[in-house]
């Protein structure tokens, strides 16, 4: 899954780079049906945070594989105390 995630992100970034977007392009506004006016740069920032959310999910799943192995140190590992 990590390989697929990386591959998809690399493809998406390549497409964005090929567009040669300028500051003017990034400042253009569109109309979202629920949020109203939104700039392209805001949408791209949202996609970035969305990807980081997936990376966070992956990290939590990987960390939980060691939940029983860490013994008493579990109290110091906040990632194992986050909502499941």
N, C-alpha and C positions, 0 to 999 in steps of 0.2 A: 504494500500500500504506500509505503514511503517513496518507493521508486516511481510509482504512478503519480503521486502528489507532486514530486519534483519535476517530472516530465511535463505534466500539465502546466505547472507554473512557469517553467522555462518557455514553453510554447506561447503562453499568454504574454509574457514579458517581451518576447521577440516580436510579437504582433504589435504591441504598444510602441516599442522602439521604432519599428518600421513606419509608424505613422508620423514620426518627427513632430510631435505635438509641441506647440509654442506656448508661452505663458498666456497669450491671447486665447488660444484654443482651450487651455485648462480653465480659463475664467468664464468660458461660455456657460450659459445656463440652459437647463431644460426644465420641464415641468413633470414632477412625479405626482401620480394620482393621489397619494396620501400625504406626502410631505410638502408639496408645493414646489417652489423654485429651488433648484439645486445645481451647483456648479459641477463641471466635469471633474475638477481636482478633488472635490468632496467625494464624488463617487469612487474615484480611484483610491483615495485614502480609506474609504470604507472597505473596498476589496482587500486592501493590505491588512487591515485589522481583522477582517473575516478569515484570511489565511492564517494570521497569527493565532486566532481562536482555534483553528484546526490543529496547529502545531501544539498548542497548549493541551488540547484533548489527547493527542497522541502521547505527549509526555506523561500525562496523568495515567493513562492506560499502561504505559511501559513501567512507570514507577510502582503501580499496584501489584505488578508481578513479584515484587520483593517485599510486599507488606508484612508477611509473616517471617521473613528472613532477617529483618533489621533488628529484631529483638527490642531491648529497652530504648534504643535510639529513636524509635518511632515518634516519641514526643517532640523531637527536634526537626522532624521532616514534615513541614507544613503541606507539602504536596499530597501527603497521605491523609491529611485531615480535611481536604477540600471536599465539597459536596460530590457525592457519587452519582 
